[in-house]
């Protein structure tokens, strides 16, 4: 089997309710759909979540550019898509800071191999370790009243933890934490996700004040580059520290472990370069006995499906709840059973029910692209691209 053609399709997925991150309004997710064609007629389809220049440093144009100009002609076209390790390693060595583009290709390659063998992707990753995945939820709402209402709804829906986004100010964060803790009580796990929005002095003061609310974690309180600061902060506060943006590359994970800078790791599969790289990434964390939570880049059921297969397959991912909730964020629902999603990029979205997530059982990623919908969602001013052998 050989790769004959690669398509990249930039799309916009508008949120039913805009996300708020660090006080900024994010109205939509902007992924790139990747379709890898083979000479046997098998097509791998994937997307790796919101291509955000401000978060990962990759946008739609840069992701499509590196695929069309480097990865496609230099690594992929004419090659056997079953040789995933070789292809991912070559792409990884060829560039830097293009993990999301590599991840989309990695997802599509796994889709091809799963379809070829007639098995779900989790079987390619080691089999089924975690068939029923507990979920936490990230709350991204503009007002404290909405944050509280959404938190109460999430608890009723069965989510195991609530994580609040940074409001843009320490004062706003404290108001939200106090209000949510009062609303849901102390039996519910509550955390904060700052996305690197505090400096060291702000973080120290804020977390000292938040200790009384019994937070289960504070995710990425300092900028991604300040691993030494995370280590210093961790020695000063009782709130467990989770590293997210600081841990994009394999050597970042090693540095954080060596510096004792985190109690937990937070992975987004696209952030680290796909399923192939994620297995290595999690193995390093496991070697240090540090648990890993998995989030998302607010992609469709395509991104969600790929990540669900990973969480379901890797035993070490069974220690904590996960936040692989892209379709829930886009469509503003708590589950897909009482509130079925029918207008997603994926024809079939993984099942979210009662605060749990279940992997799709079909071959490959277990779903297909909603081709009719794609035509309506292409990013204004941009066009799909095709390269072929």
N, C-alpha and C positions, 0 to 999 in steps of 0.2 A: 504494500500500500504506500502511495506517495501523496504528498501535499501538492495540489495543483493550483489552488487559488485562495486568496485571503480577502475578505470584505471587511471594511470598517464602516460602521453606521453611527454617526453622532445623533443622540436623541436628548430630549428634555422631558423629564417626568415631573410634572407639577405636583407639589404636595397639596393634599386636601386642606391642610392647615400648615402655614409656613413654619419651618423650624427656626428656633432661636439659639444662637451659639455665641457666647461671649457678648451678648447684647446685640449681635448683628442678626438681621433677618435673612434667612436663606429660603427663597421661594420654591426652589426646585432642585432635583437631582439631575446631573448631566453626565450620564455614562456613555461609553462607546461600546456598541454591540460588535462582537467579533465573530465572523463565520469563516471557518477553515474547511475548505472543500478537499476531497480526496479523489483519486482515480477509481475508487471502488464505489463512489456515489454516497459515501458516508460523510455527513457534514457535522462538524462540531460547532456548537453555538454557545456563546457565553458573554457576560459583561461583568465588570469588576467594580461596580458602584460608582458613586459620584466622582468625576474627575475634577478635583478642586486644586487650582493653583495655589490657593491660600492655605491649604491644609497639608497635602502631600507634596505639592510642587509640580504636579502633572495636570494639565488640562486636556480637553478633547483634541486640540490641534497638536500638542506635543506628543500625546499618546499615538495618534494616527500617524504623525510624522516619523516617529522612530520605528513603528511597525512597517510602514510603507518603504522607508528609505534604508533601514538597517536590518531589522529582524527578518522581514519577509525575504528580500533578495539575498541577504548574507547568511541566513541560518535555516529558514523554514522551507522555502519552495524547493520541491524535488526530494525532500527528505521523508523518511518513514515517521508518521506521527506517533507511532508506538514507542519510539525512543525518547520518551519525555525527559528523563534525567539528562541525557546528552544535550537535547535542544535547549532546555532551561539553563543548564550550566553555560552553554555558549552565549546565550543572550545576556546572562548575568555578567559574564566577563567582558562583553562587548561595550557596555555602557555603565553609567552610574545614575542613580536617582530616577530610574524608569521602572520601578517595581510594579506599579499598577498596570502598565502596558504588558509586562511579562506575565502578571497574574491572569489577565484576560486570556492570553494565549494558552497559558498553562491549564486554565479551566476548560477551554475548548478542546485541547489535546486529550484531556481526561475524558471528556464527553465522547470523543471519537473512539477511544480505546474501549470504554464501557459499552458503547453501541456495537462495536466489532465483536466483543466477547459475549454480549448479551447479559451483562451484569451491571448493577448500580455502582457508581464511583466509589462508594465506601468499601466495596469488596477489593478494589484496586489499592486501597490504602491500608488494608490489613483486616478487613471484616468489620462486623458490627459489635462495638463495645458498649455504646451508649444509645440504645434505641429510643429512649424517652428522655429528651433533653430539657432540664428545667430552665426557665427564663427569668431574667431580670429585665427591667425596662428603664430607658433613659427618658426623662421628662424635659421637653423643650417647649415651654409655653411662655408668653410675654409678661404675664401678671401673676402675682402670688395666688390670687383666687383661682386662676386657671391651673396653676401648678398643683394646688391642693386638690381640686376637683379631679384632675387627671390621675393623681396619685391614689386617691380613694377608689376610683374606677379600676385602676390597675390591680390593687390589692383584691378587690372583689372578683376580678377576672382570673386570679390565681398566680400572678407574678410573684416571684420569690424575693425580689429586692427592687428598690427604687433608687435611681441615681439622678441627681439634679444637675443641670448644666449651670455653668458660671453665668451670672447675670451681667457681668461687666464691672461690678463693684463688690467689694467685700461686704459692705452693708446690705446690699441686695441679697447676697448669698446667705447671710445670717438670718435675714427675715424669712427667706424661703425654707431654710432648714428648720427653724423653730416652728413655723406654721405647719409644715408637713409632719414633723414629729408629733406635734400636738394632735393632729388629725388622725394619724394612723396608729399611734401608740408605739411602745417600745418592743413589740414582738416582731415588727417588720424591719428588715435590714434596709438602712438608708445610707447612701454615699453621695459624694460630690465628684463631678468631672469638670476640672478647671481648664483643660486643653492648653496648659502652659500659660494661663492668663495672669498669674500672680508673680511678683518678684519674691525674693526670699523673705524679706521683712514682712510683707503682706501675708505670705503663707504662714509664717510662724505665728503671727498674731491671730489670724483667722482660725487656724486649726486649734490653737490653745482655747479659743472661745467655743469652738465646736465640739470639743472633747466631751462636754456634758450631754451631748445629744447622741452619744454612742454610735458614731459612724463606723460602718464596716470597712470603708476605704475612702481615700481621697485620690482620685486618678489624675496623674500628671499635673501637680500643683505648680510646677516651675517650667520654664521654657525647655524645649526638647534637648538643647545643647548643654544644659546645666546638670549633668549627672553628679558632679561633686556637690552641688547644692542640694540635690535630692538626698544624698547620703547624710549631709549635715542636718537637714530638716528631719529626716527619719530618726536621728538620735535625740531630737529635742521634743518630739510629740508622740502621743500614744495612738493616734489615728494611723492605721496601716496605710502605707504608701504604695500605689500602683503605678507602674511605668507603662506608658502607651507610646506617645510620640518619640520618646527617648530611645525606644527599642525597635527601630525599623530594620536594622541589619543584624546579621548573626553576631558580629563582633560587638555590637551595642549590647546585646544580651549578656555577653561575657563580661564586658566592662561593668555593667550594672551589678552583676553578681560579685565580681571581684571587689567593688567598692561598697558592698552592702547597702545599695541605694534603693532597694525596693523589697516589699513584702509579697508582691503579687505582680504578674505581668498581664498586659492586656494586648491581645493580638487582633488585628484585622488582616485577614488572609491576603487581601490585595495590597496592603501596606508592606508586606514582607516578600511579595513576589510570587504568590500562588501556593498551591497545595504542596508542590515539591519542596519549596523552601520552607514552608510552614512546618513540615515534619521535622526538619533539622532544627528549626528555631525552638519548637516545643521540647525537643529532646534535650537541648541545652538547659532549658528551664527545669526540666524534670531531673536532670543530673544534679541540680542544686536544690532539689526538693521544694521548688517554688511553684505554686499553682498558677494556672493561666485561665483568664476569661477571654471570650471571643466576642467582639462587637461586629460592626458592619460599617460600610460606607454608604448606607442608605440607598442601596441598589434595589432592583426588582427581584422577582422570584428567581431569576437566573443567578444573581450573586448569592442570594439566600440559599438556593439549592446547593451550590458548590460548597459553601461554608458548612452547611448542615451535614453533608457527607463527611467532611473533615472531623467535625465535633463528634459525630456518631462513631467514627472509626477509631479515633485515638483515645486509648484508655485514660491517659493523663488528663484529658479534657473533661473527665467525669467528676472532678472534685468540686466545681463551682457552677453556679447558674451562668447563663450566657445572654448576650444582647444582640443576637443575630436577627434583628427585627426589621430589616429594610422595607419589606412590603407593608408591615403594620404602620410604619412611619409615613410612607407615601400615601396610603389609603386611609389613614386615621381610624384604624380599628384595633381591637384588642385580640381578636382571633379570626380565623378564616372559616369556622364552622357555622357559628351563629350569624356571622357577617361575611358571607362568601365574596371573594375578590374575583371579578370577571373581566376587569379591564387592565390587566397587568401585562408587561412585556412577555412574561412566561405564560404559556397556555395553562399550565398547572403550577400552582404555588405550593410549597411545602405546607403541611398541615400545622397550624398553630391552634392549640385548644387547651383551655384550662390552665394556662401558664406553662405549657410544655410545647416542644417542637419535635416533629417527627420527620425523618428523611424520606424522600421519595424512593419508591422501589423499582421504577422502570430502569431500562438500560441507560448507561451514561449518567448524565445529571438527572434524568427522569422526567424531563419536560422538553418542550419545544418552543420556538419563538412564535409569538403572535404576529404573524406577518402582516395581516390587515391593519393592525393597530400601529405598527412601526411607521407606515407611510404617513400617518398623521402626526408623528412625534419628532420627525427629523428637525434638528436644531436650525432655526431660522438663519439664513446666510451661509449655511454649511451644506456640503454634499457628501454622500457616501463615496467611498473609494474602493477600487478593486485593483489588485495586483495578481498576476498569474505567471506561471512558468511558460 
